[in-house]
Amino acid sequence: MNIPSKILVGGIEYDVELQPFIEIDSDRNFQGVCDYQNTKIKILESLSEERKEDVFFHEVTHAIFYEAGYDDQDEEMIIRIGKVLHQLIKNNEFRR
């Protein structure tokens, strides 16, 4: 699967970027982040392709919840839904 460079979530366009490191509050121990204010999803570029996909769907799930009005998000729920979303998209063919 190719990770897109842009994705629409609830009518909002998010840029998807690979980064040499992901920093949150001066901590660089992250694989990805969803920046709602700047509409960016950042993914650690040194990850395997399969892990990048997993992180991509995790961060997209954060964006989906945010755009649906959920400012406070349960990380465990995001992890679970992100994994199922990843499987759904990867293992099914969607035609227009």
Protein Blocks (a to p, Z undefined) as FASTA:
>chain_A
ZZdfbdceehiacdddddfbdceehiabbfbdcdfklopadddfkbcfklmmmmmmmmmm
mmmmmmnopabacfklmmmmmmmmmmmmmmpccdZZ
